[in-house]
Amino acid sequence: MVKVEIVEEKEQHDPRSPYSSASSSRTSSSVSLSSVGSELDGEESFYERIVALADIIPPTTRQSISSRISKTTGFLKGTGKVVGNLVWIVTTSALLVGLPLALVLEDEAKIVQQEKEMLAQQQGAQVSNKTAQERACPPSAGVLITSPYLSQMLAPPGSMYPPNQPQQKGVSPPGF
């Protein structure tokens, strides 16, 4: 026949063990892991938790993820370098070619505007010369004075050339 004995265990109090308590586990089951878990949170950092998660993923999967990430970063770095070089080429070309071209076009527009103004002034001076000659000697009198001195006197102020002589043009560089 088998005899059954009840053996009283000695209670060992380990303060770090989540299963030990001052009272026996038979008498009190109010101690849970959630109350003990808050004590462990202060000791473990976020980095340690991430490192612990790395152990969950198998090594082959970790290797494939790592290689994909490294290939992607390499591709992005290479693409960024090529795009950066292209942007550099475009901006320097625009500065070296476009800016001087824009300045030359602006100067040319100013010169054309000045030429138009001078032409308008000359046409106005010619009209005023004709009216001055007509006033000096009306055509109804039948006498036409063709003295060069009269035309010089009737020429607009600042005119240095007599009207019968062709005016000299400015010096232009070779090739223009």
Phi, psi and chi 1 to 4 in degrees:
 res  aa     phi    psi   chi1   chi2   chi3   chi4
   1 MET       -  150.7  170.8  155.9  144.6      -
   2 VAL  -103.9  131.1  179.3      -      -      -
   3 LYS  -102.3  135.5  -70.4 -175.4  178.8 -178.5
   4 VAL  -107.3  129.6  177.7      -      -      -
   5 GLU  -118.9  145.3  -89.2  179.4   53.9      -
   6 ILE   -96.5  123.2  -63.0  177.9      -      -
   7 VAL  -107.9  126.0  179.6      -      -      -
   8 GLU   -85.5  126.3  -67.6  -70.6  -33.4      -
   9 GLU   -87.8  148.3  -64.5  179.1    5.9      -
  10 LYS   -77.4  137.1  -68.8 -176.8  179.2  179.6
  11 GLU   -88.2  120.2  -67.5 -175.1   21.9      -
  12 GLN  -106.2  125.5  -63.1  176.6   -8.4      -
  13 HIS   -97.8  102.8  -62.2  -68.5      -      -
  14 ASP  -102.4  112.6 -173.9   11.4      -      -
  15 PRO   -66.3  -20.6   18.8  -25.8      -      -
  16 ARG   -89.7  -14.4  -69.3 -177.4  -65.8  168.3
  17 SER   -77.4  130.4  173.0      -      -      -
  18 PRO   -72.9  -11.9   22.8  -29.7      -      -
  19 TYR  -100.1   -6.4  -58.8  107.6      -      -
  20 SER   -97.0  148.0   65.7      -      -      -
  21 SER  -151.6  171.3   65.5      -      -      -
  22 ALA   -68.7  -31.1      -      -      -      -
  23 SER  -100.1  162.6   62.5      -      -      -
  24 SER   -69.9  147.9  173.3      -      -      -
  25 SER   -68.4  -21.1   62.0      -      -      -
  26 ARG   -73.3  -32.5  -75.0 -179.7  -84.2  152.4
  27 THR   -91.2  -30.0   57.7      -      -      -
  28 SER  -135.4  125.7  171.2      -      -      -
  29 SER  -117.0   25.7   62.9      -      -      -
  30 SER   -81.6  -13.9   63.8      -      -      -
  31 VAL   -79.6  128.2  176.2      -      -      -
  32 SER  -128.3  172.2   66.1      -      -      -
  33 LEU   -72.8  -24.9  -71.9  177.7      -      -
  34 SER   -66.6  -33.4   62.3      -      -      -
  35 SER   -74.2  -28.8   63.8      -      -      -
  36 VAL   -84.2  -29.1  177.9      -      -      -
  37 GLY   -62.3  -29.6      -      -      -      -
  38 SER   -68.0  -27.2   63.1      -      -      -
  39 GLU   -70.7  -33.8  -64.7  172.3    6.1      -
  40 LEU   -77.5  -25.1  -65.2  177.0      -      -
  41 ASP   -62.7  -35.7  -73.4  -18.0      -      -
  42 GLY   -69.2  -26.4      -      -      -      -
  43 GLU   -86.8  -26.0  -62.9  171.5    7.3      -
  44 GLU  -102.0  130.9 -172.6  177.1   27.7      -
  45 SER   -92.2  170.6   68.7      -      -      -
  46 PHE   -64.4  -40.3 -177.6   71.3      -      -
  47 TYR   -61.3  -42.2  175.2   73.4      -      -
  48 GLU   -63.2  -35.2  -69.0  171.6  -13.1      -
  49 ARG   -67.3  -40.6  -72.1 -175.5  179.0 -161.6
  50 ILE   -65.9  -41.3  -63.0  -63.7      -      -
  51 VAL   -61.6  -39.5  170.6      -      -      -
  52 ALA   -65.9  -33.8      -      -      -      -
  53 LEU   -67.6  -30.7  -72.8  175.2      -      -
  54 ALA   -62.8  -29.8      -      -      -      -
  55 ASP   -70.8  -21.7  -66.6  -24.9      -      -
  56 ILE   -72.7  -36.6  -64.6  172.3      -      -
  57 ILE   -79.1  133.7  -59.0  171.0      -      -
  58 PRO   -64.2  151.8  -15.3   22.2      -      -
  59 PRO   -59.6  -37.0  -22.0   29.8      -      -
  60 THR   -66.8  -39.0   55.2      -      -      -
  61 THR   -68.4  -40.5  -52.4      -      -      -
  62 ARG   -61.4  -40.3  -81.5 -172.8  -81.5  162.8
  63 GLN   -64.7  -43.0  178.7   64.1   27.7      -
  64 SER   -67.8  -39.6   67.1      -      -      -
  65 ILE   -64.2  -44.0  -69.7  171.2      -      -
  66 SER   -62.9  -42.1  174.4      -      -      -
  67 SER   -67.9  -38.2   66.5      -      -      -
  68 ARG   -64.8  -42.1  -75.0 -177.8 -174.6  170.5
  69 ILE   -64.9  -43.1  -71.1  173.9      -      -
  70 SER   -66.9  -38.1   65.5      -      -      -
  71 LYS   -65.1  -41.9  -74.2  179.4 -175.6  177.4
  72 THR   -64.5  -44.3  -56.2      -      -      -
  73 THR   -65.5  -37.9   56.0      -      -      -
  74 GLY   -63.4  -42.4      -      -      -      -
  75 PHE   -64.1  -43.5  174.7   74.7      -      -
  76 LEU   -65.6  -38.6  -69.2  176.1      -      -
  77 LYS   -64.9  -44.7  -76.7 -178.9 -177.3  178.9
  78 GLY   -63.5  -44.0      -      -      -      -
  79 THR   -64.2  -41.8  -55.9      -      -      -
  80 GLY   -62.4  -38.1      -      -      -      -
  81 LYS   -67.3  -43.7 -173.4  169.2 -175.8  159.4
  82 VAL   -64.1  -44.9  168.9      -      -      -
  83 VAL   -63.6  -41.5  168.9      -      -      -
  84 GLY   -61.3  -41.9      -      -      -      -
  85 ASN   -64.5  -41.1  -72.6  -19.2      -      -
  86 LEU   -64.0  -42.1  -72.6  174.5      -      -
  87 VAL   -63.9  -39.8  167.8      -      -      -
  88 TRP   -62.1  -45.1  174.6 -100.9      -      -
  89 ILE   -62.8  -44.7  -70.1  168.8      -      -
  90 VAL   -65.1  -45.0  168.3      -      -      -
  91 THR   -69.3  -41.4   54.8      -      -      -
  92 THR   -68.4  -36.7   53.4      -      -      -
  93 SER   -64.5  -41.7  -62.1      -      -      -
  94 ALA   -63.7  -38.5      -      -      -      -
  95 LEU   -71.9  -39.9  -72.9  174.9      -      -
  96 LEU   -78.9  -29.6  -67.3  175.8      -      -
  97 VAL  -106.7  -48.2  174.7      -      -      -
  98 GLY   -69.4  -41.9      -      -      -      -
  99 LEU   -65.7  -49.5 -174.7   63.3      -      -
 100 PRO   -62.2  -36.8  -23.9   33.1      -      -
 101 LEU   -62.2  -43.2  178.9   66.3      -      -
 102 ALA   -64.0  -40.0      -      -      -      -
 103 LEU   -65.9  -40.3  -67.1  174.1      -      -
 104 VAL   -65.9  -42.0  166.2      -      -      -
 105 LEU   -63.2  -37.8  -69.6  175.2      -      -
 106 GLU   -66.3  -43.1 -177.7 -178.9   -4.9      -
 107 ASP   -62.9  -40.6  -70.8  -17.7      -      -
 108 GLU   -63.2  -39.9 -174.4   68.3   26.6      -
 109 ALA   -64.3  -38.2      -      -      -      -
 110 LYS   -64.1  -42.7  -74.6  179.9 -176.9  177.5
 111 ILE   -64.2  -43.0  -68.9  170.7      -      -
 112 VAL   -61.7  -41.3  168.1      -      -      -
 113 GLN   -63.6  -41.9 -176.8   64.6   25.2      -
 114 GLN   -64.6  -40.1  -72.7  176.4   -9.3      -
 115 GLU   -63.0  -40.2  -72.2  175.7   -5.9      -
 116 LYS   -63.4  -41.1  -74.3 -179.3 -178.3  178.4
 117 GLU   -65.3  -41.7  -70.8  174.1    0.6      -
 118 MET   -65.2  -40.1  -70.7  178.6   63.9      -
 119 LEU   -63.5  -41.4 -176.3   62.8      -      -
 120 ALA   -64.7  -38.1      -      -      -      -
 121 GLN   -66.1  -40.7  -73.6  176.9   -4.5      -
 122 GLN   -66.2  -40.7  -72.5  175.3   -3.6      -
 123 GLN   -65.3  -38.6  -71.8  174.9   -7.8      -
 124 GLY   -65.0  -37.3      -      -      -      -
 125 ALA   -69.0  -38.8      -      -      -      -
 126 GLN   -65.4  -40.8  -72.1  175.4   -3.5      -
 127 VAL   -64.8  -40.8  169.3      -      -      -
 128 SER   -69.2  -33.3   67.9      -      -      -
 129 ASN   -63.8  -42.9  -79.1  -17.9      -      -
 130 LYS   -64.7  -41.9  -72.9 -179.0 -177.6  176.9
 131 THR   -69.0  -35.1   56.8      -      -      -
 132 ALA   -67.3  -39.3      -      -      -      -
 133 GLN   -67.4  -38.4  -75.7  179.3   -7.2      -
 134 GLU   -66.8  -34.5  -71.9  175.0   -0.2      -
 135 ARG   -71.1  -39.2  -74.3 -176.5 -168.1  159.5
 136 ALA   -67.0  -39.6      -      -      -      -
 137 CYS  -140.8   95.4 -178.3      -      -      -
 138 PRO   -63.6  145.8    0.2    0.2      -      -
 139 PRO   -66.4  -18.7    7.3  -10.1      -      -
 140 SER   -70.9  -20.8   60.4      -      -      -
 141 ALA   -74.4  -22.3      -      -      -      -
 142 GLY    82.7    4.5      -      -      -      -
 143 VAL  -112.8  128.4  177.7      -      -      -
 144 LEU  -117.2  119.5 -179.2   62.0      -      -
 145 ILE   -92.9  122.6  -59.5  174.1      -      -
 146 THR  -117.3   41.4   57.9      -      -      -
 147 SER   -82.0  133.6  168.2      -      -      -
 148 PRO   -66.4  -27.5   15.0  -20.4      -      -
 149 TYR   -68.5  -34.4  -61.6  110.9      -      -
 150 LEU   -66.3  -42.5  179.9   62.2      -      -
 151 SER   -66.9  -32.7   62.3      -      -      -
 152 GLN   -69.5  -36.2  -75.2  179.6   -0.4      -
 153 MET   -71.1  -32.2  -71.4 -170.6  -42.2      -
 154 LEU   -88.9   -5.7  -63.1  174.9      -      -
 155 ALA   -67.7  152.2      -      -      -      -
 156 PRO   -63.9  151.8   19.5  -26.5      -      -
 157 PRO   -62.6  144.2   -0.1    0.6      -      -
 158 GLY    91.1   -6.3      -      -      -      -
 159 SER   -81.0  122.0  174.8      -      -      -
 160 MET   -99.4  -16.0  -63.5  171.4   46.2      -
 161 TYR  -103.6  140.3  -58.1  106.4      -      -
 162 PRO   -69.0  150.6    6.2   -8.3      -      -
 163 PRO   -67.9  -21.4   20.5  -27.8      -      -
 164 ASN   -80.8  -20.4  -64.9  -22.3      -      -
 165 GLN   -93.1  138.7  -65.8  178.8   -4.8      -
 166 PRO   -69.0  142.7   23.0  -29.8      -      -
 167 GLN   -79.0  145.1  -66.3 -177.0   -2.6      -
 168 GLN   -80.7  145.0  -66.4  179.9   -7.4      -
 169 LYS   -95.1  159.8  -66.3 -169.5  175.6 -177.2
 170 GLY   -66.4  161.8      -      -      -      -
 171 VAL   -75.8  132.5  179.5      -      -      -
 172 SER  -116.6  141.3   62.2      -      -      -
 173 PRO   -67.5  157.3   19.0  -25.9      -      -
 174 PRO   -60.7  142.6   -4.5    7.2      -      -
 175 GLY    95.8   -2.7      -      -      -      -
 176 PHE  -113.9      -  -74.0   97.3      -      -
